[in-house]
Amino acid sequence: MEKVDRFKHFGEGLFETFKVEGGKLPPHFEYHYERLKEGASFLGIPHPTFGEFKSFTEKHIRFTKNTDTPFYVKVLLLSLGSGYYGDFPNSYRLEIVVKPLRLPPKDLTLTLSGFKKCSSNPLWRFKTTSFLFNVLVKREALKRGFYDAVVLNERGNITETSSANFYCLRDGVLLTPPVSEGLLPGVTRRVLLEEGKAQEEVLPLEELPKCEKFFISNALLGLREVTLVLEQT
């Protein structure tokens, strides 16, 4: 039977990104694996054990040990198998990208995206290599002079940005939308929720003017305050 790179033909792959400093795996590295494993199980992609995933990553970040430079790391789980889209993959390949981390601007300004999400799409819960929606959101924001854009779902509620979870501070409480609104359960977001530093709440667009501050988070940025310009395309 013909064997193809299904991730190239169908976008059937997953990835995780995080920051590495001093050659050490980031805190909560296991959370990245857990999300990757959950996505692989959902999509029917064979996947490595945690030990294999950890060893593979450690091997390729070893060279960063003796430098003060922070590094961007992206580990990809790529599916292999039949060329028929309805089949399940029967094997996988791990790939990794390690490069100096591109630091974001000091001041991060967001706008509202003209693109919308359907909250019932299950793929938002995972980092899949079918990343074109996110690319379009980011390009639209950059074209308009913003760092990124916040995406609404079909109900007019906040979901996330092209690459980060979203939060607002209201009455001194840090709020972030639940995953059911159509978003990725980020690792930094998970830690903030587990530590009681954030709470889940549906955030309709019209409620945002009541917020005192806005933030985004991902494993590369941590938690960063942003300015949100409340206008729609």
C-alpha positions in Angstrom: 0.0 0.0 0.0 1.2 3.5 -0.8 2.6 5.3 2.2 2.5 9.0 2.3 3.1 12.0 4.6 -0.5 12.4 5.7 0.4 15.6 7.5 1.3 17.1 4.2 -1.8 15.9 2.3 -4.4 16.4 5.0 -2.9 18.6 7.7 -3.1 15.7 10.0 -0.5 16.5 12.6 0.0 18.2 16.0 2.7 20.4 17.6 3.7 22.0 20.8 5.7 25.1 21.3 7.5 26.4 24.4 10.5 28.4 25.6 13.8 26.8 26.6 16.4 28.6 28.7 19.8 27.2 29.8 19.1 23.9 28.1 16.3 23.0 30.5 12.8 21.8 29.8 10.2 24.4 30.8 8.1 24.1 33.9 5.0 21.9 33.3 6.6 20.3 30.3 4.4 17.3 31.0 1.3 19.4 30.3 2.5 19.9 26.7 2.8 16.2 26.3 -0.6 15.6 27.8 -2.3 17.9 25.3 -0.3 16.4 22.4 -1.4 12.9 23.5 -5.0 13.9 23.9 -5.0 15.4 20.4 -3.3 12.3 19.0 -5.9 10.0 20.6 -8.7 12.2 19.2 -7.3 12.2 15.7 -6.2 8.6 15.7 -2.4 9.3 15.3 0.1 6.9 16.9 2.2 8.8 19.4 5.3 8.4 21.6 5.4 7.7 25.3 6.2 10.6 27.6 9.7 9.2 28.1 10.3 9.1 24.3 8.9 12.6 23.9 11.0 14.0 26.7 14.2 12.3 25.5 13.7 13.4 22.0 13.3 17.0 23.1 16.2 17.0 25.6 18.5 15.6 22.9 17.8 18.5 20.5 18.0 21.3 23.1 21.2 20.2 24.7 23.3 22.7 22.7 21.4 25.6 24.3 22.8 24.8 27.7 25.7 27.1 27.7 24.0 30.3 26.5 21.8 33.0 28.0 19.8 33.2 24.9 16.1 32.0 25.2 15.1 29.6 22.5 11.8 28.9 20.7 11.1 25.2 20.5 8.5 23.5 18.4 8.0 19.8 18.5 5.8 18.2 15.8 4.0 14.9 15.7 3.5 14.1 12.1 1.2 11.3 10.8 2.2 8.8 8.2 0.2 6.1 6.4 -2.3 5.6 3.6 -2.9 8.2 0.9 -6.7 7.8 1.3 -8.0 10.6 3.5 -10.6 8.4 5.2 -8.0 6.0 6.6 -6.2 6.3 9.9 -2.5 6.8 10.1 -0.4 3.8 11.0 2.9 5.5 12.1 4.4 8.9 13.0 7.5 10.9 12.9 8.7 13.5 15.4 10.4 16.7 14.2 11.7 19.7 16.1 12.6 23.3 15.5 14.9 25.0 17.8 15.9 28.7 17.2 16.5 31.9 19.1 13.3 33.3 20.5 12.0 36.3 18.6 11.1 38.7 21.3 7.7 40.5 20.9 7.3 44.3 21.0 7.3 45.9 24.4 3.8 47.3 23.9 1.3 44.7 22.6 -1.9 46.2 21.0 -4.7 43.9 19.8 -7.8 44.5 17.7 -10.9 42.5 16.9 -10.6 40.0 14.1 -13.0 40.0 11.1 -12.8 36.2 11.2 -15.1 34.1 13.4 -14.9 30.7 15.1 -17.6 28.0 15.4 -17.4 27.0 19.0 -18.4 23.4 18.3 -15.3 22.8 16.1 -13.3 20.2 18.1 -10.0 21.1 16.4 -9.7 24.3 18.4 -8.8 22.3 21.4 -5.5 21.1 19.9 -2.5 22.6 18.2 -2.9 21.0 14.8 -0.7 21.5 11.7 -3.9 22.8 10.0 -3.0 26.3 11.1 -4.3 28.4 8.3 -7.1 30.0 10.3 -4.6 31.3 12.8 -2.3 32.5 10.0 -5.2 34.5 8.5 -6.1 36.1 11.8 -2.4 37.1 12.4 -1.9 38.5 8.9 -5.1 40.5 9.1 -4.0 42.0 12.4 -0.4 42.8 11.2 -1.8 44.4 8.0 -3.9 46.8 10.1 -0.9 47.7 12.3 -1.7 45.5 15.4 0.3 42.8 17.1 -2.6 40.3 17.0 -6.4 40.1 17.0 -9.0 38.7 19.3 -11.5 36.3 17.6 -15.2 36.1 18.4 -17.3 32.9 18.1 -20.7 32.6 16.4 -22.4 33.9 19.6 -20.3 37.1 19.7 -18.3 35.9 22.6 -14.5 36.2 23.0 -12.4 33.1 22.3 -8.6 33.8 22.0 -6.1 35.4 19.7 -4.2 33.7 16.8 -1.7 32.2 19.2 -2.6 33.1 22.8 -5.3 32.8 25.4 -7.2 35.9 26.3 -8.1 37.4 29.7 -9.7 40.4 31.2 -9.4 41.9 34.7 -12.9 42.8 36.0 -13.5 43.9 39.6 -10.0 42.6 40.4 -10.6 39.1 39.1 -8.8 37.7 36.1 -11.3 36.1 33.8 -10.7 33.8 30.7 -13.3 32.2 28.4 -14.0 28.4 28.9 -12.8 26.0 26.3 -16.4 25.3 25.2 -16.4 28.8 23.6 -14.0 27.4 21.0 -10.3 27.8 22.0 -7.1 26.1 22.9 -6.6 25.1 26.6 -3.2 26.7 26.8 -0.6 25.4 29.3 0.0 28.8 30.9 -3.8 29.2 31.1 -4.1 25.8 32.8 -1.5 26.7 35.4 -3.2 30.0 36.2 -6.5 28.2 36.6 -5.0 25.5 38.8 -3.3 28.0 41.0 -6.5 30.0 41.4 -5.1 33.1 39.7 -7.7 33.1 37.0 -11.4 32.0 36.6 -13.4 30.8 33.6 -16.3 33.0 32.5 -18.1 33.6 29.2 -17.0 37.0 27.9 -19.5 38.6 25.5 -18.0 41.4 23.5 -20.3 44.0 25.0 -19.0 43.2 28.5 -15.4 44.1 27.7 -15.7 47.9 28.4 -16.4 46.9 32.0 -12.9 45.4 32.3 -10.0 47.3 33.8 -7.2 45.5 32.0 -6.6 42.9 29.3 -4.0 40.1 29.1 -2.9 37.3 26.8 -0.8 34.2 27.6 1.1 31.4 26.0 4.1 29.3 26.8 6.5 31.7 25.0 5.2 35.0 26.4 3.9 34.0 29.8 1.2 36.3 30.9 1.4 39.8 29.2 -0.8 42.8 29.6 -2.1 44.2 26.3 -4.1 47.1 24.9 -7.3 46.1 23.2 -8.8 48.4 20.6 -12.5 47.6 20.5 -13.3 47.9 16.8 -14.4 45.3 14.3 -13.6 45.0 10.6 
